[in-house]
């Protein structure tokens, strides 16, 4: 009975953490900050900012590379955020890494 109650508490906490992750934001940058990408804890891209100075019609590939790099950095940070939040919840359970 005690185990069921603990499991229900953990499920409730996990649902709360999942909901909170949707409100947390991280940012990835490239080109020294001329390209910025914001992502939430659910790995959804929320916004892209590009400084005008970096937009060169003669070198679109550089801009594409910077957007890609900033997006990947933001997504990595988002995954780290989620892993940290959920890891804190499951730390005492003795579950193998990556299970949740």
Secondary structure by P-SEA (a helix, b strand, c coil): caaaaaaaaaaaaaaaaaaaaaabbbbbbcccccbbbbbcccccccbbbbbccccccccaaaaaaaaaaaaaaaaaaaaaaaaaaaaaaacccccccccc
